Structure formats: C-alpha cells, structure tokens
Amino acid sequence: MDIKIDDVVHLKKQHPCGSHEWEVLRTGIDFRIKCLGCGHQVMIPRKKLEKNIKKIKRNGADL
C-alpha cells in the first residue's frame, strides 16, 4: 500500500471521539497517526493499519 506523510486515512473502526479519519504523521515499520476529531496521536504497526484502512485521501482526492 502506498501511504505517505500528510495523507488522511479513513479507518473501519471509529475512535472513541467518533471520528474515522486520521492524518499520517510518520511512516516506516510503524505509523504515527493523529485523529482529526480530537487530535490524539497513536503509533500503530504497518500491518494492522493497512488491514483497517477503508480509503486514503491525498490532497483532498480519494485514492
């Protein structure tokens, strides 16, 4: 999967704040993502994130 910094990913499960959208802050073996609803930041393994992605938005356009 081609995920880059500043992409917005829409995940299958929602965050407790109610948001499904997360901004990618760091890539590599692990990702650092930030919730666009409340600003909470999380480190998540690549395999787990790729499994839970519904769609990726880059510069406002769906991929």
mmCIF file as Biopython writes it, N, C-alpha, C and O atoms, coordinates in Angstrom:
data_model
#
loop_
_atom_site.group_PDB
_atom_site.id
_atom_site.type_symbol
_atom_site.label_atom_id
_atom_site.label_alt_id
_atom_site.label_comp_id
_atom_site.label_asym_id
_atom_site.label_entity_id
_atom_site.label_seq_id
_atom_site.pdbx_PDB_ins_code
_atom_site.Cartn_x
_atom_site.Cartn_y
_atom_site.Cartn_z
_atom_site.occupancy
_atom_site.B_iso_or_equiv
_atom_site.auth_seq_id
_atom_site.auth_asym_id
_atom_site.pdbx_PDB_model_num
ATOM 1   N N  . MET A ? 1  ? 0.839   -1.179 0.000  1.0 0.0 1  A 1 
ATOM 2   C CA . MET A ? 1  ? 0.000   0.000  0.000  1.0 0.0 1  A 1 
ATOM 3   C C  . MET A ? 1  ? 0.886   1.245  0.000  1.0 0.0 1  A 1 
ATOM 4   O O  . MET A ? 1  ? 1.904   1.288  0.691  1.0 0.0 1  A 1 
ATOM 5   N N  . ASP A ? 2  ? 0.503   2.234  -0.760 1.0 0.0 2  A 1 
ATOM 6   C CA . ASP A ? 2  ? 1.289   3.464  -0.870 1.0 0.0 2  A 1 
ATOM 7   C C  . ASP A ? 2  ? 0.681   4.550  0.016  1.0 0.0 2  A 1 
ATOM 8   O O  . ASP A ? 2  ? -0.214  5.285  -0.401 1.0 0.0 2  A 1 
ATOM 9   N N  . ILE A ? 3  ? 1.183   4.631  1.235  1.0 0.0 3  A 1 
ATOM 10  C CA . ILE A ? 3  ? 0.703   5.628  2.199  1.0 0.0 3  A 1 
ATOM 11  C C  . ILE A ? 3  ? 1.840   6.589  2.472  1.0 0.0 3  A 1 
ATOM 12  O O  . ILE A ? 3  ? 2.950   6.164  2.790  1.0 0.0 3  A 1 
ATOM 13  N N  . LYS A ? 4  ? 1.576   7.883  2.351  1.0 0.0 4  A 1 
ATOM 14  C CA . LYS A ? 4  ? 2.603   8.901  2.535  1.0 0.0 4  A 1 
ATOM 15  C C  . LYS A ? 4  ? 2.232   9.854  3.668  1.0 0.0 4  A 1 
ATOM 16  O O  . LYS A ? 4  ? 1.084   9.902  4.113  1.0 0.0 4  A 1 
ATOM 17  N N  . ILE A ? 5  ? 3.226   10.606 4.121  1.0 0.0 5  A 1 
ATOM 18  C CA . ILE A ? 5  ? 3.000   11.605 5.160  1.0 0.0 5  A 1 
ATOM 19  C C  . ILE A ? 5  ? 1.996   12.643 4.652  1.0 0.0 5  A 1 
ATOM 20  O O  . ILE A ? 5  ? 2.027   13.011 3.477  1.0 0.0 5  A 1 
ATOM 21  N N  . ASP A ? 6  ? 1.126   13.106 5.512  1.0 0.0 6  A 1 
ATOM 22  C CA . ASP A ? 6  ? 0.055   14.077 5.255  1.0 0.0 6  A 1 
ATOM 23  C C  . ASP A ? 6  ? -1.157  13.478 4.542  1.0 0.0 6  A 1 
ATOM 24  O O  . ASP A ? 6  ? -2.103  14.205 4.239  1.0 0.0 6  A 1 
ATOM 25  N N  . ASP A ? 7  ? -1.154  12.169 4.268  1.0 0.0 7  A 1 
ATOM 26  C CA . ASP A ? 7  ? -2.364  11.525 3.750  1.0 0.0 7  A 1 
ATOM 27  C C  . ASP A ? 7  ? -3.374  11.432 4.886  1.0 0.0 7  A 1 
ATOM 28  O O  . ASP A ? 7  ? -3.000  11.391 6.058  1.0 0.0 7  A 1 
ATOM 29  N N  . VAL A ? 8  ? -4.648  11.399 4.534  1.0 0.0 8  A 1 
ATOM 30  C CA . VAL A ? 8  ? -5.714  11.185 5.521  1.0 0.0 8  A 1 
ATOM 31  C C  . VAL A ? 8  ? -6.300  9.809  5.226  1.0 0.0 8  A 1 
ATOM 32  O O  . VAL A ? 8  ? -6.750  9.542  4.111  1.0 0.0 8  A 1 
ATOM 33  N N  . VAL A ? 9  ? -6.290  8.937  6.236  1.0 0.0 9  A 1 
ATOM 34  C CA . VAL A ? 9  ? -6.830  7.593  6.059  1.0 0.0 9  A 1 
ATOM 35  C C  . VAL A ? 9  ? -8.158  7.470  6.791  1.0 0.0 9  A 1 
ATOM 36  O O  . VAL A ? 9  ? -8.317  7.970  7.905  1.0 0.0 9  A 1 
ATOM 37  N N  . HIS A ? 10 ? -9.102  6.802  6.156  1.0 0.0 10 A 1 
ATOM 38  C CA . HIS A ? 10 ? -10.424 6.536  6.731  1.0 0.0 10 A 1 
ATOM 39  C C  . HIS A ? 10 ? -10.401 5.090  7.191  1.0 0.0 10 A 1 
ATOM 40  O O  . HIS A ? 10 ? -10.299 4.181  6.366  1.0 0.0 10 A 1 
ATOM 41  N N  . LEU A ? 11 ? -10.496 4.858  8.513  1.0 0.0 11 A 1 
ATOM 42  C CA . LEU A ? 11 ? -10.403 3.516  9.074  1.0 0.0 11 A 1 
ATOM 43  C C  . LEU A ? 11 ? -11.784 2.886  9.259  1.0 0.0 11 A 1 
ATOM 44  O O  . LEU A ? 11 ? -12.796 3.585  9.319  1.0 0.0 11 A 1 
ATOM 45  N N  . LYS A ? 12 ? -11.807 1.559  9.349  1.0 0.0 12 A 1 
ATOM 46  C CA . LYS A ? 12 ? -13.055 0.817  9.518  1.0 0.0 12 A 1 
ATOM 47  C C  . LYS A ? 12 ? -13.713 1.104  10.866 1.0 0.0 12 A 1 
ATOM 48  O O  . LYS A ? 12 ? -14.924 1.312  10.943 1.0 0.0 12 A 1 
ATOM 49  N N  . LYS A ? 13 ? -12.904 1.115  11.929 1.0 0.0 13 A 1 
ATOM 50  C CA . LYS A ? 13 ? -13.444 1.354  13.271 1.0 0.0 13 A 1 
ATOM 51  C C  . LYS A ? 13 ? -13.256 2.817  13.652 1.0 0.0 13 A 1 
ATOM 52  O O  . LYS A ? 13 ? -12.246 3.431  13.309 1.0 0.0 13 A 1 
ATOM 53  N N  . GLN A ? 14 ? -14.219 3.360  14.351 1.0 0.0 14 A 1 
ATOM 54  C CA . GLN A ? 14 ? -14.119 4.763  14.753 1.0 0.0 14 A 1 
ATOM 55  C C  . GLN A ? 14 ? -13.366 4.898  16.072 1.0 0.0 14 A 1 
ATOM 56  O O  . GLN A ? 14 ? -13.327 3.977  16.888 1.0 0.0 14 A 1 
ATOM 57  N N  . HIS A ? 15 ? -12.776 6.060  16.252 1.0 0.0 15 A 1 
ATOM 58  C CA . HIS A ? 15 ? -12.108 6.417  17.503 1.0 0.0 15 A 1 
ATOM 59  C C  . HIS A ? 15 ? -13.206 6.719  18.530 1.0 0.0 15 A 1 
ATOM 60  O O  . HIS A ? 15 ? -14.315 7.075  18.132 1.0 0.0 15 A 1 
ATOM 61  N N  . PRO A ? 16 ? -12.940 6.590  19.828 1.0 0.0 16 A 1 
ATOM 62  C CA . PRO A ? 16 ? -13.979 6.900  20.828 1.0 0.0 16 A 1 
ATOM 63  C C  . PRO A ? 16 ? -14.575 8.305  20.703 1.0 0.0 16 A 1 
ATOM 64  O O  . PRO A ? 16 ? -15.694 8.537  21.162 1.0 0.0 16 A 1 
ATOM 65  N N  . CYS A ? 17 ? -13.849 9.246  20.090 1.0 0.0 17 A 1 
ATOM 66  C CA . CYS A ? 17 ? -14.406 10.592 19.902 1.0 0.0 17 A 1 
ATOM 67  C C  . CYS A ? 17 ? -15.424 10.634 18.760 1.0 0.0 17 A 1 
ATOM 68  O O  . CYS A ? 17 ? -16.127 11.631 18.597 1.0 0.0 17 A 1 
ATOM 69  N N  . GLY A ? 18 ? -15.509 9.555  17.966 1.0 0.0 18 A 1 
ATOM 70  C CA . GLY A ? 18 ? -16.493 9.481  16.887 1.0 0.0 18 A 1 
ATOM 71  C C  . GLY A ? 18 ? -15.932 9.671  15.493 1.0 0.0 18 A 1 
ATOM 72  O O  . GLY A ? 18 ? -16.662 9.513  14.515 1.0 0.0 18 A 1 
ATOM 73  N N  . SER A ? 19 ? -14.652 10.006 15.374 1.0 0.0 19 A 1 
ATOM 74  C CA . SER A ? 19 ? -14.038 10.246 14.069 1.0 0.0 19 A 1 
ATOM 75  C C  . SER A ? 19 ? -13.481 8.954  13.469 1.0 0.0 19 A 1 
ATOM 76  O O  . SER A ? 19 ? -12.976 8.092  14.188 1.0 0.0 19 A 1 
ATOM 77  N N  . HIS A ? 20 ? -13.578 8.831  12.137 1.0 0.0 20 A 1 
ATOM 78  C CA . HIS A ? 20 ? -12.987 7.714  11.402 1.0 0.0 20 A 1 
ATOM 79  C C  . HIS A ? 20 ? -11.711 8.149  10.684 1.0 0.0 20 A 1 
ATOM 80  O O  . HIS A ? 20 ? -10.976 7.299  10.182 1.0 0.0 20 A 1 
ATOM 81  N N  . GLU A ? 21 ? -11.433 9.442  10.623 1.0 0.0 21 A 1 
ATOM 82  C CA . GLU A ? 21 ? -10.339 9.956  9.802  1.0 0.0 21 A 1 
ATOM 83  C C  . GLU A ? 21 ? -9.103  10.277 10.636 1.0 0.0 21 A 1 
ATOM 84  O O  . GLU A ? 21 ? -9.194  10.865 11.714 1.0 0.0 21 A 1 
ATOM 85  N N  . TRP A ? 22 ? -7.940  9.874  10.107 1.0 0.0 22 A 1 
ATOM 86  C CA . TRP A ? 22 ? -6.655  10.044 10.771 1.0 0.0 22 A 1 
ATOM 87  C C  . TRP A ? 22 ? -5.647  10.605 9.776  1.0 0.0 22 A 1 
ATOM 88  O O  . TRP A ? 22 ? -5.658  10.228 8.604  1.0 0.0 22 A 1 
ATOM 89  N N  . GLU A ? 23 ? -4.781  11.500 10.230 1.0 0.0 23 A 1 
ATOM 90  C CA . GLU A ? 23 ? -3.711  12.057 9.406  1.0 0.0 23 A 1 
ATOM 91  C C  . GLU A ? 23 ? -2.427  11.285 9.689  1.0 0.0 23 A 1 
ATOM 92  O O  . GLU A ? 23 ? -2.106  11.016 10.846 1.0 0.0 23 A 1 
ATOM 93  N N  . VAL A ? 24 ? -1.691  10.926 8.633  1.0 0.0 24 A 1 
ATOM 94  C CA . VAL A ? 24 ? -0.433  10.195 8.781  1.0 0.0 24 A 1 
ATOM 95  C C  . VAL A ? 24 ? 0.683   11.204 9.052  1.0 0.0 24 A 1 
ATOM 96  O O  . VAL A ? 24 ? 0.921   12.107 8.250  1.0 0.0 24 A 1 
ATOM 97  N N  . LEU A ? 25 ? 1.371   11.042 10.198 1.0 0.0 25 A 1 
ATOM 98  C CA . LEU A ? 25 ? 2.450   11.943 10.589 1.0 0.0 25 A 1 
ATOM 99  C C  . LEU A ? 25 ? 3.826   11.336 10.352 1.0 0.0 25 A 1 
ATOM 100 O O  . LEU A ? 25 ? 4.793   12.066 10.135 1.0 0.0 25 A 1 
ATOM 101 N N  . ARG A ? 26 ? 3.927   9.996  10.392 1.0 0.0 26 A 1 
ATOM 102 C CA . ARG A ? 26 ? 5.212   9.323  10.252 1.0 0.0 26 A 1 
ATOM 103 C C  . ARG A ? 26 ? 4.973   7.964  9.619  1.0 0.0 26 A 1 
ATOM 104 O O  . ARG A ? 26 ? 3.987   7.300  9.940  1.0 0.0 26 A 1 
ATOM 105 N N  . THR A ? 27 ? 5.867   7.533  8.716  1.0 0.0 27 A 1 
ATOM 106 C CA . THR A ? 27 ? 5.750   6.220  8.087  1.0 0.0 27 A 1 
ATOM 107 C C  . THR A ? 27 ? 6.997   5.398  8.370  1.0 0.0 27 A 1 
ATOM 108 O O  . THR A ? 27 ? 8.005   5.922  8.844  1.0 0.0 27 A 1 
ATOM 109 N N  . GLY A ? 28 ? 6.921   4.123  8.080  1.0 0.0 28 A 1 
ATOM 110 C CA . GLY A ? 28 ? 8.023   3.194  8.300  1.0 0.0 28 A 1 
ATOM 111 C C  . GLY A ? 28 ? 7.431   1.856  8.694  1.0 0.0 28 A 1 
ATOM 112 O O  . GLY A ? 28 ? 6.350   1.490  8.232  1.0 0.0 28 A 1 
ATOM 113 N N  . ILE A ? 29 ? 8.137   1.120  9.548  1.0 0.0 29 A 1 
ATOM 114 C CA . ILE A ? 29 ? 7.604   -0.145 10.073 1.0 0.0 29 A 1 
ATOM 115 C C  . ILE A ? 29 ? 6.334   0.149  10.873 1.0 0.0 29 A 1 
ATOM 116 O O  . ILE A ? 29 ? 5.356   -0.595 10.803 1.0 0.0 29 A 1 
ATOM 117 N N  . ASP A ? 30 ? 6.367   1.245  11.633 1.0 0.0 30 A 1 
ATOM 118 C CA . ASP A ? 30 ? 5.208   1.717  12.388 1.0 0.0 30 A 1 
ATOM 119 C C  . ASP A ? 30 ? 4.747   3.042  11.799 1.0 0.0 30 A 1 
ATOM 120 O O  . ASP A ? 30 ? 5.530   3.758  11.175 1.0 0.0 30 A 1 
ATOM 121 N N  . PHE A ? 31 ? 3.482   3.363  11.998 1.0 0.0 31 A 1 
ATOM 122 C CA . PHE A ? 31 ? 2.935   4.650  11.587 1.0 0.0 31 A 1 
ATOM 123 C C  . PHE A ? 31 ? 2.584   5.460  12.821 1.0 0.0 31 A 1 
ATOM 124 O O  . PHE A ? 31 ? 2.138   4.898  13.821 1.0 0.0 31 A 1 
ATOM 125 N N  . ARG A ? 32 ? 2.778   6.763  12.768 1.0 0.0 32 A 1 
ATOM 126 C CA . ARG A ? 32 ? 2.227   7.660  13.787 1.0 0.0 32 A 1 
ATOM 127 C C  . ARG A ? 32 ? 1.069   8.352  13.094 1.0 0.0 32 A 1 
ATOM 128 O O  . ARG A ? 32 ? 1.254   9.015  12.073 1.0 0.0 32 A 1 
ATOM 129 N N  . ILE A ? 33 ? -0.129  8.198  13.651 1.0 0.0 33 A 1 
ATOM 130 C CA . ILE A ? 33 ? -1.312  8.817  13.075 1.0 0.0 33 A 1 
ATOM 131 C C  . ILE A ? 33 ? -1.973  9.709  14.115 1.0 0.0 33 A 1 
ATOM 132 O O  . ILE A ? 33 ? -1.867  9.469  15.317 1.0 0.0 33 A 1 
ATOM 133 N N  . LYS A ? 34 ? -2.666  10.757 13.625 1.0 0.0 34 A 1 
ATOM 134 C CA . LYS A ? 34 ? -3.339  11.711 14.508 1.0 0.0 34 A 1 
ATOM 135 C C  . LYS A ? 34 ? -4.815  11.744 14.155 1.0 0.0 34 A 1 
ATOM 136 O O  . LYS A ? 34 ? -5.182  11.896 12.989 1.0 0.0 34 A 1 
ATOM 137 N N  . CYS A ? 35 ? -5.659  11.601 15.169 1.0 0.0 35 A 1 
ATOM 138 C CA . CYS A ? 35 ? -7.104  11.660 14.987 1.0 0.0 35 A 1 
ATOM 139 C C  . CYS A ? 35 ? -7.497  13.080 14.582 1.0 0.0 35 A 1 
ATOM 140 O O  . CYS A ? 35 ? -7.082  14.048 15.219 1.0 0.0 35 A 1 
ATOM 141 N N  . LEU A ? 36 ? -8.293  13.201 13.529 1.0 0.0 36 A 1 
ATOM 142 C CA . LEU A ? 36 ? -8.727  14.531 13.089 1.0 0.0 36 A 1 
ATOM 143 C C  . LEU A ? 36 ? -9.909  15.040 13.907 1.0 0.0 36 A 1 
ATOM 144 O O  . LEU A ? 36 ? -10.301 16.199 13.769 1.0 0.0 36 A 1 
ATOM 145 N N  . GLY A ? 37 ? -10.477 14.192 14.752 1.0 0.0 37 A 1 
ATOM 146 C CA . GLY A ? 37 ? -11.578 14.621 15.611 1.0 0.0 37 A 1 
ATOM 147 C C  . GLY A ? 37 ? -11.095 15.287 16.885 1.0 0.0 37 A 1 
ATOM 148 O O  . GLY A ? 37 ? -11.575 16.357 17.257 1.0 0.0 37 A 1 
ATOM 149 N N  . CYS A ? 38 ? -10.133 14.643 17.559 1.0 0.0 38 A 1 
ATOM 150 C CA . CYS A ? 38 ? -9.712  15.154 18.870 1.0 0.0 38 A 1 
ATOM 151 C C  . CYS A ? 38 ? -8.216  15.458 18.963 1.0 0.0 38 A 1 
ATOM 152 O O  . CYS A ? 38 ? -7.772  16.051 19.946 1.0 0.0 38 A 1 
ATOM 153 N N  . GLY A ? 39 ? -7.433  15.065 17.960 1.0 0.0 39 A 1 
ATOM 154 C CA . GLY A ? 39 ? -6.004  15.363 17.967 1.0 0.0 39 A 1 
ATOM 155 C C  . GLY A ? 39 ? -5.138  14.328 18.659 1.0 0.0 39 A 1 
ATOM 156 O O  . GLY A ? 39 ? -3.928  14.527 18.765 1.0 0.0 39 A 1 
ATOM 157 N N  . HIS A ? 40 ? -5.708  13.233 19.134 1.0 0.0 40 A 1 
ATOM 158 C CA . HIS A ? 40 ? -4.951  12.174 19.816 1.0 0.0 40 A 1 
ATOM 159 C C  . HIS A ? 40 ? -4.000  11.503 18.829 1.0 0.0 40 A 1 
ATOM 160 O O  . HIS A ? 40 ? -4.392  11.192 17.704 1.0 0.0 40 A 1 
ATOM 161 N N  . GLN A ? 41 ? -2.739  11.276 19.245 1.0 0.0 41 A 1 
ATOM 162 C CA . GLN A ? 41 ? -1.751  10.640 18.383 1.0 0.0 41 A 1 
ATOM 163 C C  . GLN A ? 41 ? -1.471  9.221  18.858 1.0 0.0 41 A 1 
ATOM 164 O O  . GLN A ? 41 ? -1.408  8.956  20.059 1.0 0.0 41 A 1 
ATOM 165 N N  . VAL A ? 42 ? -1.303  8.301  17.886 1.0 0.0 42 A 1 
ATOM 166 C CA . VAL A ? 42 ? -1.114  6.889  18.180 1.0 0.0 42 A 1 
ATOM 167 C C  . VAL A ? 42 ? -0.028  6.330  17.262 1.0 0.0 42 A 1 
ATOM 168 O O  . VAL A ? 42 ? 0.058   6.704  16.093 1.0 0.0 42 A 1 
ATOM 169 N N  . MET A ? 43 ? 0.808   5.425  17.803 1.0 0.0 43 A 1 
ATOM 170 C CA . MET A ? 43 ? 1.729   4.645  16.983 1.0 0.0 43 A 1 
ATOM 171 C C  . MET A ? 43 ? 1.049   3.299  16.726 1.0 0.0 43 A 1 
ATOM 172 O O  . MET A ? 43 ? 0.541   2.671  17.655 1.0 0.0 43 A 1 
ATOM 173 N N  . ILE A ? 44 ? 1.041   2.856  15.458 1.0 0.0 44 A 1 
ATOM 174 C CA . ILE A ? 44 ? 0.369   1.614  15.100 1.0 0.0 44 A 1 
ATOM 175 C C  . ILE A ? 44 ? 1.238   0.859  14.089 1.0 0.0 44 A 1 
ATOM 176 O O  . ILE A ? 44 ? 1.789   1.478  13.180 1.0 0.0 44 A 1 
ATOM 177 N N  . PRO A ? 45 ? 1.370   -0.458 14.228 1.0 0.0 45 A 1 
ATOM 178 C CA . PRO A ? 45 ? 2.168   -1.239 13.276 1.0 0.0 45 A 1 
ATOM 179 C C  . PRO A ? 45 ? 1.589   -1.162 11.858 1.0 0.0 45 A 1 
ATOM 180 O O  . PRO A ? 45 ? 0.374   -1.078 11.679 1.0 0.0 45 A 1 
ATOM 181 N N  . ARG A ? 46 ? 2.467   -1.191 10.862 1.0 0.0 46 A 1 
ATOM 182 C CA . ARG A ? 46 ? 2.067   -1.098 9.455  1.0 0.0 46 A 1 
ATOM 183 C C  . ARG A ? 46 ? 1.016   -2.147 9.094  1.0 0.0 46 A 1 
ATOM 184 O O  . ARG A ? 46 ? 0.006   -1.822 8.471  1.0 0.0 46 A 1 
ATOM 185 N N  . LYS A ? 47 ? 1.244   -3.385 9.477  1.0 0.0 47 A 1 
ATOM 186 C CA . LYS A ? 47 ? 0.330   -4.477 9.111  1.0 0.0 47 A 1 
ATOM 187 C C  . LYS A ? 47 ? -1.085  -4.226 9.633  1.0 0.0 47 A 1 
ATOM 188 O O  . LYS A ? 47 ? -2.063  -4.450 8.919  1.0 0.0 47 A 1 
ATOM 189 N N  . LYS A ? 48 ? -1.191  -3.765 10.872 1.0 0.0 48 A 1 
ATOM 190 C CA . LYS A ? 48 ? -2.506  -3.517 11.479 1.0 0.0 48 A 1 
ATOM 191 C C  . LYS A ? 48 ? -3.206  -2.333 10.803 1.0 0.0 48 A 1 
ATOM 192 O O  . LYS A ? 48 ? -4.411  -2.389 10.555 1.0 0.0 48 A 1 
ATOM 193 N N  . LEU A ? 49 ? -2.460  -1.262 10.502 1.0 0.0 49 A 1 
ATOM 194 C CA . LEU A ? 49 ? -3.063  -0.097 9.855  1.0 0.0 49 A 1 
ATOM 195 C C  . LEU A ? 49 ? -3.552  -0.443 8.450  1.0 0.0 49 A 1 
ATOM 196 O O  . LEU A ? 49 ? -4.673  -0.093 8.078  1.0 0.0 49 A 1 
ATOM 197 N N  . GLU A ? 50 ? -2.713  -1.131 7.669  1.0 0.0 50 A 1 
ATOM 198 C CA . GLU A ? 50 ? -3.098  -1.471 6.289  1.0 0.0 50 A 1 
ATOM 199 C C  . GLU A ? 50 ? -4.343  -2.349 6.263  1.0 0.0 50 A 1 
ATOM 200 O O  . GLU A ? 50 ? -5.154  -2.247 5.343  1.0 0.0 50 A 1 
ATOM 201 N N  . LYS A ? 51 ? -4.500  -3.212 7.266  1.0 0.0 51 A 1 
ATOM 202 C CA . LYS A ? 51 ? -5.671  -4.090 7.341  1.0 0.0 51 A 1 
ATOM 203 C C  . LYS A ? 51 ? -6.948  -3.304 7.634  1.0 0.0 51 A 1 
ATOM 204 O O  . LYS A ? 51 ? -8.028  -3.699 7.194  1.0 0.0 51 A 1 
ATOM 205 N N  . ASN A ? 52 ? -6.837  -2.194 8.374  1.0 0.0 52 A 1 
ATOM 206 C CA . ASN A ? 52 ? -8.012  -1.452 8.830  1.0 0.0 52 A 1 
ATOM 207 C C  . ASN A ? 52 ? -8.373  -0.239 7.975  1.0 0.0 52 A 1 
ATOM 208 O O  . ASN A ? 52 ? -9.314  0.479  8.314  1.0 0.0 52 A 1 
ATOM 209 N N  . ILE A ? 53 ? -7.664  0.012  6.886  1.0 0.0 53 A 1 
ATOM 210 C CA . ILE A ? 53 ? -7.949  1.176  6.038  1.0 0.0 53 A 1 
ATOM 211 C C  . ILE A ? 53 ? -9.110  0.891  5.092  1.0 0.0 53 A 1 
ATOM 212 O O  . ILE A ? 53 ? -9.140  -0.145 4.427  1.0 0.0 53 A 1 
ATOM 213 N N  . LYS A ? 54 ? -10.066 1.817  5.036  1.0 0.0 54 A 1 
ATOM 214 C CA . LYS A ? 54 ? -11.156 1.760  4.052  1.0 0.0 54 A 1 
ATOM 215 C C  . LYS A ? 54 ? -10.769 2.540  2.802  1.0 0.0 54 A 1 
ATOM 216 O O  . LYS A ? 54 ? -10.913 2.043  1.685  1.0 0.0 54 A 1 
ATOM 217 N N  . LYS A ? 55 ? -10.269 3.784  2.996  1.0 0.0 55 A 1 
ATOM 218 C CA . LYS A ? 55 ? -9.830  4.586  1.854  1.0 0.0 55 A 1 
ATOM 219 C C  . LYS A ? 55 ? -8.769  5.580  2.290  1.0 0.0 55 A 1 
ATOM 220 O O  . LYS A ? 55 ? -8.623  5.884  3.474  1.0 0.0 55 A 1 
ATOM 221 N N  . ILE A ? 56 ? -8.032  6.082  1.303  1.0 0.0 56 A 1 
ATOM 222 C CA . ILE A ? 56 ? -6.948  7.036  1.541  1.0 0.0 56 A 1 
ATOM 223 C C  . ILE A ? 56 ? -7.277  8.313  0.772  1.0 0.0 56 A 1 
ATOM 224 O O  . ILE A ? 56 ? -7.668  8.258  -0.395 1.0 0.0 56 A 1 
ATOM 225 N N  . LYS A ? 57 ? -7.119  9.457  1.428  1.0 0.0 57 A 1 
ATOM 226 C CA . LYS A ? 57 ? -7.321  10.751 0.768  1.0 0.0 57 A 1 
ATOM 227 C C  . LYS A ? 57 ? -5.974  11.455 0.698  1.0 0.0 57 A 1 
ATOM 228 O O  . LYS A ? 57 ? -5.286  11.590 1.710  1.0 0.0 57 A 1 
ATOM 229 N N  . ARG A ? 58 ? -5.599  11.900 -0.489 1.0 0.0 58 A 1 
ATOM 230 C CA . ARG A ? 58 ? -4.361  12.647 -0.677 1.0 0.0 58 A 1 
ATOM 231 C C  . ARG A ? 58 ? -4.715  13.966 -1.355 1.0 0.0 58 A 1 
ATOM 232 O O  . ARG A ? 58 ? -5.266  13.977 -2.456 1.0 0.0 58 A 1 
ATOM 233 N N  . ASN A ? 59 ? -4.396  15.081 -0.692 1.0 0.0 59 A 1 
ATOM 234 C CA . ASN A ? 59 ? -4.706  16.418 -1.201 1.0 0.0 59 A 1 
ATOM 235 C C  . ASN A ? 59 ? -6.189  16.574 -1.498 1.0 0.0 59 A 1 
ATOM 236 O O  . ASN A ? 59 ? -6.560  17.217 -2.479 1.0 0.0 59 A 1 
ATOM 237 N N  . GLY A ? 60 ? -7.032  15.999 -0.667 1.0 0.0 60 A 1 
ATOM 238 C CA . GLY A ? 60 ? -8.479  16.157 -0.809 1.0 0.0 60 A 1 
ATOM 239 C C  . GLY A ? 60 ? -9.121  15.207 -1.802 1.0 0.0 60 A 1 
ATOM 240 O O  . GLY A ? 60 ? -10.346 15.196 -1.928 1.0 0.0 60 A 1 
ATOM 241 N N  . ALA A ? 61 ? -8.320  14.396 -2.525 1.0 0.0 61 A 1 
ATOM 242 C CA . ALA A ? 61 ? -8.859  13.469 -3.508 1.0 0.0 61 A 1 
ATOM 243 C C  . ALA A ? 61 ? -8.772  12.040 -2.984 1.0 0.0 61 A 1 
ATOM 244 O O  . ALA A ? 61 ? -7.761  11.658 -2.396 1.0 0.0 61 A 1 
ATOM 245 N N  . ASP A ? 62 ? -9.827  11.243 -3.192 1.0 0.0 62 A 1 
ATOM 246 C CA . ASP A ? 62 ? -9.815  9.840  -2.778 1.0 0.0 62 A 1 
ATOM 247 C C  . ASP A ? 62 ? -8.925  9.035  -3.699 1.0 0.0 62 A 1 
ATOM 248 O O  . ASP A ? 62 ? -8.881  9.271  -4.906 1.0 0.0 62 A 1 
ATOM 249 N N  . LEU A ? 63 ? -8.201  8.062  -3.105 1.0 0.0 63 A 1 
ATOM 250 C CA . LEU A ? 63 ? -7.380  7.152  -3.907 1.0 0.0 63 A 1 
ATOM 251 C C  . LEU A ? 63 ? -7.980  5.766  -3.892 1.0 0.0 63 A 1 
ATOM 252 O O  . LEU A ? 63 ? -7.435  4.851  -4.511 1.0 0.0 63 A 1 
#
